[in-house]
C-alpha cells in the first residue's frame, strides 16, 4: 500500500519526500542543488527532520505546497 495515499493516517513529510523522489524517477544526487546528500540521506533514514527552510526549497523544487513537508 502506498504510504502517501493510505486512508488510515496522514503521510509523514519523509514519506511524501520519498514518494515524490520515486514517482519522478529521481536519485538523491538530483536534489543536490536543494539539500546536501548527507542531509537528504539522514532525512530519508528518519534521523533528521525537514526544517521549515528546507520545506520551502523542496516545495519549490517539486512544485508543491510547503505544507506537505510539515508534520501534522
N, C-alpha and C positions, 0 to 999 in steps of 0.2 A: 504494500500500500504506500502511496506517495505521502510523505510526512507533511508536505505543504498543503495538500488538499484533504487531509484527514478531517472528518467532521467532528471528531471527539474533542479536540483541543486546538487552539491557535498554534501555528507553526512558530518555532523559535527563530530568532534572527539568523542563527547559524544554519538551520535547515533551509531557510529561504535563500541564503547565500549559496549553499551547496547546490540547491535546485537550479538557481539562475546560472551558475557556472556549468552545470551538467547539460541543461537544455540548450545552451548556446554553444556547446562543444568547446568550451574554453579550458585552458590549463592554468595552473596557478601563476605561471610566468606572464600570462596575458594580462594580469591585473597589476603588474609591477609598477605601472605609472600611477596607480591608485594607492597601493599598500605594499610595503616590503614583503617579500616572500616569507621571511621568518615569522612576521606578524600574522600573515594570512594562514600559514600552517598552524600556528597556535590557535587562531580563531576557529578554524575548521576542526581542530582536535578538541575544542571545548576548553582550552586552557587560558583563553583570553577573550574578553568581551569586545563587542564593537562599540567604539566611542561615538559620541554624537557627531564629532567632526568627520570620522570615517564613514558614518552612516550617510552623511551628506555627499561625500565623494563617491561612495558606492552607488547611491541613488542616481547621481548624475551619469556615472559610467553605464549603469544598466537601464537608465531612463525609466525609473520607478520612483515611487514616493519614499522619502527617507523613513517614513513610519514603518515600512516593512522590516527595517533593521533595528527597530526599537522593541525591546521586550514588553509584552502586555502585562 
